[in-house]
Structures are given as C-alpha cells and as structure tokens.
Amino acid sequence: MWQLDLTVVSRTTEDTRALAACLATDCDVTWLAESAFSLQLEEAACKDLRAMWNTRLRGLIATDNVLKVFGKHS
C-alpha cells in the first residue's frame, strides 16, 4: 500500500476553505485548524497514487490561480 499525506495552509482562511472545497468531490479533508487542512491518499500501486496525486494537485493549482486573480481585482 502506498500513502501520501498533504497539509494545506493558504494566504487567508477564506482561500484555504476554497482550496478544500475544490477537493470536495475527490477526497475527504481533515481540518487541522481554522486555516489548515490535510488530506490522505492511499493506493495499492504507486502509479495509481501518482495519478490520484496529479488530479488533486491540478485542482488545487487551478483554484489557487483563480483566487490570485480575484485577489488582484477585488
């Protein structure tokens, strides 16, 4: 079994909540504090874990980019 743990803390609590929301349909998150959460991925094969990691990371990157754009224009 392969396992990966990720802890996420963003610029603001609102941004951190938005990042957690982007993962809502993909995996469960565990809130560590008001502005920090973690997620855990487990897969039997390393290549499957890599694929799941890539999917989650792309979602986080896209959401972070949107938050940066809104932050500049709000």
N, C-alpha and C positions, 0 to 999 in steps of 0.2 A: 504494500500500500504506500502510495506517495501522498505527501501532505504539504500544503503551503499555507502559511498564515500571513495576513497583511493587516497592518494597523494604519488607519487613515485619519489625519488631522489636517484641516484646511485653514484658510485665512480667517474665516469667520464661522460662527456656529451655523449660520444660515447656509453657507457654502458647503459645510460638512454634511448638513441634512440633505441638501440637494444631491450630493455625491452618493449618499446612502440610498436615496430614492431611486437613482438611476439603476441600482442593483436589485430593486425590489422584485423583479420577475426572474432574476437569475440565481440569487442565493440569499440566505439569511445573514443578517449582520447582527453583531452583538455590540451594544453601546457600552463603551468603557467610561465615558464622561459625557458631559453635555456637548462637547465639540470633538469627540473622538469615537471611532467605532473600529471593529475588526471583523474580518471575515476569514473563513477557513475553507479551503478546497481539499478534497480527498478524492483520489482516483487510483485505480488498480495499476494502470500503466502510465509511465512517465509522459508518453506522447499525448495521452488524453488530458493529463494535468496541464501540460503546456497549452493545449488548445483551449481549455477552460480558462486558464490564466489570461491568455491573449484576448479572449472575448470580454472578460471582466475589465481588463485594463483599457481596452479600446473604449468601452462605455464610460469609464472614469475620465479618460483623457478628453473625450468629446464633451462631456458635461463640464469639466474644468475650463475648456476653451470657451464654451458658451457663457459661463459665469464671468470669465475675464472680459468678454465683450460687453456684457451687461454692466459690469462694474465701471467700465470706461465711459459708458453713455448714460448712466443714471444719475 
